[in-house]
Amino acid sequence: MLPGGIWELYGGVLAQKGPDGSVTFRQLPSHCRIIKEREWSVKDFGFNIRDLGMDPSQDLLVLIESPQWCVLIHAQQQ
């Protein structure tokens, strides 16, 4: 676990806020389902993250800004 204190586990993907404000994602491996481990990060959102939620099946990441603003980020794979 990263020392950022904020994390979410959903759909076999662990998301963690890092100490530098980035969010690191780790797809958990599964030998039975033939899923390999992957890791990627998103950096520099320009605000302090208070909490996060996600749905990997939709490439959806929801960030809650500290103290009270909500920001939606949707990234599509190409």
C-alpha positions in Angstrom: 0.0 0.0 0.0 1.1 3.5 -0.8 1.3 6.0 2.1 -1.3 8.4 0.6 -4.1 7.0 2.8 -6.8 7.0 0.1 -7.6 3.8 -1.8 -10.4 2.0 -3.7 -10.7 -1.6 -4.8 -13.2 -2.3 -7.5 -13.4 -4.8 -10.5 -10.0 -6.3 -9.8 -8.3 -2.9 -9.9 -6.7 -1.3 -6.8 -6.4 2.5 -7.0 -4.3 4.4 -4.5 -3.5 8.0 -4.0 0.3 8.5 -3.7 2.1 11.0 -1.4 2.7 13.3 -4.5 -1.1 13.5 -5.3 -0.9 11.1 -8.2 -3.3 8.1 -8.4 -1.7 4.7 -9.1 -3.8 1.8 -10.5 -2.9 -1.9 -10.2 -4.8 -4.6 -12.0 -4.6 -7.6 -9.7 -3.5 -10.8 -11.4 -5.5 -14.0 -11.7 -4.1 -17.3 -12.8 -7.5 -18.8 -13.1 -8.9 -16.1 -15.3 -5.6 -15.5 -17.1 -5.3 -11.9 -16.1 -1.8 -10.4 -15.9 -0.8 -7.7 -13.4 -0.6 -4.2 -14.8 0.2 -0.9 -13.2 -0.3 2.7 -14.4 -0.5 6.2 -12.9 -2.3 9.5 -13.5 -0.5 12.6 -12.2 -1.0 16.3 -11.6 -4.8 16.8 -11.2 -4.1 20.4 -10.0 -6.0 20.0 -6.7 -5.9 18.0 -3.4 -7.8 14.7 -3.6 -10.1 14.0 -0.7 -11.6 10.7 -1.9 -12.0 8.7 -5.1 -14.2 6.2 -6.8 -14.0 4.3 -10.0 -15.5 1.8 -12.4 -12.8 0.2 -14.5 -15.3 -1.3 -16.9 -16.3 2.2 -18.0 -12.8 3.8 -17.7 -14.4 6.0 -15.1 -12.6 7.8 -12.3 -14.4 10.2 -9.9 -12.3 12.5 -7.7 -13.6 14.5 -4.8 -11.6 17.7 -4.3 -10.8 18.8 -0.8 -12.7 20.6 0.7 -15.9 20.1 -1.3 -15.8 20.2 -5.1 -16.5 17.2 -7.3 -14.6 16.6 -10.5 -15.4 13.9 -13.1 -12.7 12.6 -15.4 -13.5 10.1 -18.1 -10.7 8.7 -20.2 -11.2 6.4 -23.2 -8.7 3.8 -24.3 -7.6 4.1 -27.8 
